Amino acid sequence: MSWEEEQARFWGWITRPQDLRASADDIASLLAPHSHLSQAEALSIYNNAYHQRLVDVSSSLFPILYNTLGKELYTQLWIGYMGRFPPRNGPIHRVGSALRDYLRTHEQFKDLPAVADIVQLESLLTALFDTVDEAPYTLAMLQSLPGQDWPNICWQAKQDWTLVSTRFDLEAYWRLMQDYIKQKGEPGEAPFGITLLDPAPDPQYPNLLVFRRQHRMQFQRISEPFGLFLSGIQQGASFASLCASLATAFPEQEIPSLSLGLLLKAIELELLRADSAPTA
């Protein structure tokens, strides 16, 4: 067996939560004996410590999830997750990259959509923070754009934001949970829960904007017209197409003032790239 193969087997024993007694003979063939423990027992201590450390680190990456579930349930979730998706080399913040997919098929957690939405939001708040810096489109740039160019311009979306659809009032829950954490409340024992939005949002329009601004991650609820407008921006639609979509979806509104207001809001939030230009 080559050195690379030995390293791969050792890595597999360490990174996946498992009962190493089933591999005791293979472990004994590769590792030197211990004076008081079998090789499998010694390696199990290393295995357990490795995964407990990852659970501790992940609780810093997913503080809302951790304090929602509590230490015991959170640890149970993560040990099961790492059994299906063992950690790989790379930045530590990617350790939970498949957690939402795992939740969707988990026997216990798949019926808790609020938990999946919490995981999605905390994952995005981490992932979007690491995107490249791009110069934002400014109001001065808009003011210098000739009027005849407006219909054909396709404003380009910056990479540091995305849209989410949720049935839950994540804004209110986040505020409550952050205060609870600051007050050193016991994880899993918060006297409040996450509530559904009332009225229920229309699922065809994203209603949550997750974005980075001035090197800080933020999120906020957005209106249906703004959700439709930003979805069109992400898809590369021209301003004329955006106006047409708004007119179809919201015929009761005055489209010129609505579209201009949404565009100015997108500029204010620095969601558009400075290199946006009219198409031919």
C-alpha positions in Angstrom: 0.0 0.0 0.0 1.4 3.4 -1.0 1.8 6.3 1.4 -1.0 8.2 -0.3 -3.3 5.3 0.1 -2.4 5.0 3.8 -3.1 8.8 4.3 -6.4 8.4 2.5 -7.5 5.6 4.8 -6.4 7.5 7.9 -8.3 10.5 6.7 -11.4 8.4 6.1 -11.2 7.0 9.7 -10.9 10.5 11.2 -13.3 12.6 9.2 -16.4 10.3 9.1 -18.2 9.7 12.4 -18.3 5.9 12.8 -17.7 2.9 15.0 -14.0 2.2 14.3 -14.2 -1.2 16.0 -15.5 -2.5 12.6 -12.2 -1.5 11.1 -10.0 -2.6 14.0 -7.9 -5.1 12.0 -7.2 -2.6 9.2 -6.3 0.1 11.7 -4.0 -2.3 13.7 -2.2 -3.1 10.4 -1.3 0.6 9.9 -0.8 2.1 13.3 1.7 1.3 16.0 0.2 -0.4 19.2 -0.7 1.7 22.3 0.3 0.6 25.7 -3.2 0.7 27.2 -5.6 0.9 24.3 -6.1 -0.9 21.1 -5.3 1.1 17.9 -9.0 1.4 17.1 -9.8 2.7 20.6 -7.0 5.3 20.4 -8.1 6.4 17.0 -11.7 6.7 18.2 -10.7 9.3 20.8 -9.1 11.3 18.0 -12.1 10.8 15.8 -14.5 12.0 18.5 -12.4 15.0 19.4 -12.1 16.0 15.7 -15.8 16.0 15.2 -16.6 17.7 18.5 -14.2 20.5 17.5 -16.0 20.8 14.2 -19.3 21.0 15.9 -18.0 23.8 18.1 -16.6 25.7 15.1 -19.8 25.3 13.2 -21.8 26.7 16.0 -19.9 30.0 15.4 -20.8 29.8 11.7 -24.5 29.0 12.5 -25.2 30.8 15.8 -28.9 31.2 15.1 -29.4 27.6 14.3 -27.3 26.5 17.3 -29.3 28.6 19.7 -32.6 27.5 18.1 -31.9 23.8 18.4 -29.8 23.7 21.6 -26.5 21.9 22.1 -27.7 18.3 22.2 -30.0 18.4 19.1 -27.5 20.6 17.2 -24.7 18.1 17.9 -26.9 15.2 16.8 -27.7 17.1 13.6 -24.1 17.8 12.8 -22.7 14.4 13.6 -25.3 12.9 11.2 -24.5 15.5 8.6 -20.7 14.8 8.8 -21.4 11.1 8.4 -23.1 11.9 5.1 -20.8 14.8 4.0 -17.4 14.3 5.6 -15.3 17.5 5.8 -13.0 18.2 2.9 -9.9 20.3 2.5 -10.6 24.0 2.1 -11.9 27.0 4.0 -13.6 26.0 7.3 -16.7 28.1 6.6 -17.6 25.7 3.8 -18.1 22.8 6.2 -21.8 23.4 6.1 -22.2 23.9 2.4 -24.5 20.8 2.0 -26.3 21.2 5.3 -29.6 22.5 3.7 -29.7 19.6 1.3 -29.1 17.2 4.1 -32.0 18.7 6.1 -34.4 18.3 3.2 -34.1 14.5 3.3 -33.5 14.0 7.0 -36.2 12.0 8.7 -36.4 14.2 11.7 -35.7 17.7 10.3 -37.3 17.6 6.8 -40.7 18.5 8.3 -39.2 21.7 9.9 -39.0 24.1 7.0 -38.1 27.0 9.3 -34.8 25.2 10.2 -34.0 24.9 6.6 -34.6 28.6 6.0 -32.4 29.5 9.0 -29.6 27.3 7.5 -30.0 28.8 4.1 -29.8 32.4 5.4 -26.8 31.8 7.7 -25.0 30.0 4.8 -25.7 32.9 2.5 -24.5 35.5 5.0 -21.2 33.7 5.1 -20.8 32.8 1.4 -21.7 36.3 0.1 -19.3 38.0 2.4 -16.4 36.3 0.6 -17.4 37.5 -3.0 -15.2 39.9 -4.9 -15.5 43.6 -4.5 -17.1 45.3 -7.4 -17.6 49.0 -8.0 -21.3 49.9 -7.7 -23.4 51.8 -10.2 -24.1 55.3 -8.9 -26.8 58.0 -9.1 -24.3 60.2 -11.0 -23.9 57.5 -13.6 -27.6 57.3 -14.0 -28.0 61.0 -14.3 -25.3 61.1 -17.1 -27.1 58.3 -19.1 -28.9 59.7 -22.1 -32.7 59.2 -22.0 -32.7 57.3 -25.3 -30.4 54.7 -23.8 -32.6 53.8 -20.8 -34.9 51.2 -22.6 -31.9 49.1 -23.8 -29.7 49.2 -20.7 -29.2 46.0 -18.8 -28.0 46.8 -15.4 -25.6 44.0 -14.2 -26.1 42.5 -10.8 -23.2 42.6 -8.3 -22.1 39.2 -7.0 -22.6 40.1 -3.3 -26.3 39.8 -3.1 -29.1 37.3 -3.7 -32.8 36.8 -3.3 -34.6 34.3 -1.1 -38.3 33.2 -0.7 -39.5 32.4 2.8 -42.8 31.9 4.6 -41.3 32.9 7.9 -40.6 36.3 9.6 -36.9 35.8 9.7 -36.3 39.5 10.4 -38.2 39.5 13.7 -36.8 36.1 14.7 -33.2 37.2 14.0 -33.6 40.3 16.2 -35.1 38.3 19.0 -32.5 35.6 18.8 -29.5 38.0 18.6 -30.8 39.8 21.8 -31.2 36.4 23.5 -27.6 35.4 22.6 -26.3 38.7 23.8 -28.1 38.1 27.1 -26.4 34.7 27.3 -29.6 32.8 27.1 -29.4 29.0 27.2 -29.3 27.5 23.7 -32.5 25.8 22.8 -34.5 27.4 25.6 -35.6 30.6 24.1 -39.1 31.6 25.2 -40.1 32.6 21.7 -40.3 30.9 18.3 -40.3 31.7 14.6 -43.6 32.8 13.2 -45.2 32.8 9.7 -45.5 36.0 7.8 -49.0 37.4 7.8 -50.4 37.8 5.2 -48.7 34.9 3.6 -46.3 36.0 0.8 -46.9 35.1 -2.9 -44.4 32.3 -3.6 -43.8 33.5 -7.1 -41.9 36.6 -5.9 -38.8 36.5 -3.7 -39.4 38.5 -0.6 -36.0 38.5 1.1 -32.8 40.4 -0.1 -29.5 39.1 1.4 -26.6 41.5 0.6 -23.3 42.9 1.6 -22.8 46.6 2.0 -19.7 48.4 3.3 -18.2 45.0 4.3 -21.2 44.1 6.5 -23.8 41.4 5.8 -27.4 42.4 5.9 -30.9 41.1 4.9 -34.3 42.7 4.6 -37.8 41.9 3.4 -38.7 43.4 0.1 -41.9 44.1 -1.7 -43.3 42.0 -4.5 -42.5 44.6 -7.2 -38.9 44.9 -5.9 -38.5 41.1 -5.9 -39.7 40.9 -9.5 -37.5 43.9 -10.5 -34.3 42.4 -8.9 -35.1 38.9 -10.4 -35.1 40.5 -13.8 -31.8 42.3 -13.1 -30.3 38.9 -12.1 -31.6 37.4 -15.4 -30.0 40.2 -17.5 -33.3 41.8 -18.6 -33.3 45.3 -20.2 -35.0 48.2 -18.5 -37.8 48.1 -21.1 -38.3 44.4 -20.3 -38.4 45.1 -16.6 -41.0 47.8 -17.1 -43.1 45.4 -19.2 -42.9 42.7 -16.5 -44.0 45.1 -13.8 -46.9 46.4 -16.0 -48.1 42.8 -16.5 -47.8 41.8 -12.8 -49.0 45.0 -11.2 -51.4 46.7 -13.7 -52.9 48.8 -11.0 -49.7 50.7 -10.4 -48.2 53.6 -12.3 -45.3 51.9 -13.9 -43.0 54.9 -14.8 -42.8 56.1 -11.2 -42.7 52.5 -9.8 -39.9 51.4 -12.1 -37.9 54.5 -11.4 -38.4 54.2 -7.7 -37.2 50.5 -7.7 -34.2 51.4 -9.8 -33.2 54.2 -7.4 -33.6 51.8 -4.5 -31.3 49.2 -6.2 -28.7 52.0 -6.7 -29.0 53.2 -3.1 -28.4 49.6 -1.8 -25.4 49.3 -4.2 -26.8 46.2 -6.0 -25.8 47.2 -9.5 -22.4 47.0 -11.2 -20.7 50.2 -12.4 -19.8 48.6 -15.8 -23.5 48.2 -16.8 -24.1 49.6 -20.3 -26.8 49.8 -22.9 -27.1 46.9 -25.3 -27.0 47.3 -29.0 
